[in-house]
Amino acid sequence: MEENTIEIKITDREGIVHTVEAPTDMNMNLMEVIRSYELAPEGTVGICGGMAMCASCQCYVETPNLPLPEMSEEEEDMLDQAFYVEDNSRLGCQIYMKEELNGLQVTLAPESEVE
């Protein structure tokens, strides 16, 4: 694995697990990593552009004990309105790729119908 990258596992909406390398030196978030690897159909992830204003990048964090960032009020509010929310739900746009998240495992939440 290259310097300044971490390995994460992303389970797509079809249940296929993808092990990908994510850069830690580009201030990328999980939603951007998902889009860059095209792990969800175009226009179904990150619809709001990563502003925590839609829940299209909702995912379930499967890795316990990783130092995830605190959930912001905006993220909590968005998840309150989202479908398929679980206790481990987070918005991918709010999880930035950092060294300490090496080994992160997430599953994309089912696609919500946008009204």
Secondary structure, DSSP 8 states (H G I E B T S, - for coil): --TTEEEEEEE-TTS-EEEEEEESSS--BHHHHHHHTT-S-TTSS-TTSSSSSS-TTEEEE--TT-------HHHHHHHHH-SS--TTEEEGGG-B--GGGTT-EEEE-------
